[in-house]
């Protein structure tokens, strides 16, 4: 099992928001610290669950600064991907300056049907533009959202071209055959998004998982990471994930975060996500956390 750098249970944490739609820093830090204290090895800040692409660059930067000011930055990965290269470079540079352990970078997701050569050229420019700020970069594969898949050949090509910068990938495709192909790349840490993959981490050479639902089920997932052959731990973590993901995922995670802290202020999602119905909330209330 790969242990260099980030590894283990990484929660993709939500971003609470104020009435004006800005990141609610105090609530964010409260939950982030809870996740670190309750079994998470690290956190993914401003990923999909963190609604990063609903915030402007200044809002993202302000939350990044707050996170490293209050939390252990060696346990923080931050999403810095944007469709335009200039902003992606600026956010990635800032992540290094602030001391984040790694940057998680989406492909330039507006244009679909682009070639591996085109994606390589984009990442080549990202790496060049951040050469003075050499933060490790993880490729963020989420084709359901971006319409783009990092082919294993492209991932290998990027790793070979930039061995000291391309550290691995988060795979949110749900395709464990694909994740297993990525994990065959030398010195390339792969994090599937489903907690159930932890039971195969040793055999498939996964570095851990990066999961939205782990943000609220951290103790369950941590137990599975500690005991990957424990069928009861696998069942508990998997059942909770299935029950949560039966609903719109980001509002569901935010609702359960509010439940954990007894504070409804955690629950509001940003448009285009909408608050849950009373029926959905009642179903989530049945999930033991």
GILIN-V692019 format. One record per backbone hydrogen bond with DSSP energy under -0.5 kcal/mol. CO is the residue of the C=O (numbers start at 1). NH is the residue of the N-H. Records with the same first field share a line. If there is no record, write none. Layout:
CO: NH / NH
This chain:
8: 10 / 209
9: 11 / 41 / 42
10: 211
11: 13 / 44
14: 16
16: 24
18: 21
22: 18
23: 25
24: 28
25: 29
26: 30
27: 31
28: 32
29: 33
30: 34
31: 35
32: 36
33: 37
34: 38
35: 40
36: 39
42: 11
43: 45 / 77
44: 13
45: 79
47: 52
48: 51
49: 15
51: 54
52: 55
56: 60
57: 61
58: 62
59: 63
60: 64
61: 65
62: 66
63: 67
64: 68
65: 69
66: 70
67: 70 / 71
71: 73
72: 75
73: 76 / 101
75: 43
76: 101 / 102
77: 45
78: 104
84: 88
85: 89
86: 90
87: 91
88: 92
89: 93
90: 94
91: 95
92: 96
93: 97
94: 98
95: 99 / 100
96: 99
101: 136
102: 78
103: 105 / 138
104: 80 / 81 / 106
105: 140
107: 109
115: 119
116: 120
117: 121
118: 122
119: 123
120: 124
121: 125
122: 126
123: 127
124: 128
125: 129
126: 130
127: 130
128: 131
130: 133
133: 135
136: 103
137: 167 / 168
138: 105
139: 141 / 170
140: 107 / 142
141: 172
142: 145 / 146
143: 147
149: 151
151: 155
152: 156
153: 157
154: 158
155: 159
156: 160
157: 161
158: 162
162: 165 / 166
165: 137 / 167
167: 189
168: 139
169: 171 / 191
170: 141 / 172
171: 193
174: 176
175: 179
176: 180
177: 181
178: 182
179: 183
181: 184
182: 185
185: 188
189: 169
190: 192 / 207 / 208
191: 171
192: 210
193: 195
194: 197
195: 198
196: 199
197: 200
198: 201
200: 204
201: 205 / 206
207: 8
208: 192
209: 10 / 211
211: 12
212: 215
213: 216 / 217
214: 218
217: 220 / 221
218: 222
219: 223
220: 224
221: 225
222: 226
223: 227
225: 228
227: 230
229: 231
230: 234
231: 235
232: 236
233: 237
234: 238
235: 239
236: 240
237: 241
238: 242
239: 243
240: 244
241: 245
242: 246
244: 247
248: 252
249: 253
250: 254
251: 255
252: 256
253: 257
254: 258
255: 259
256: 260
257: 261
258: 262 / 263
259: 262
263: 266
264: 267
270: 273
277: 281
278: 282
279: 283
280: 284
281: 285
283: 286
284: 287
286: 288
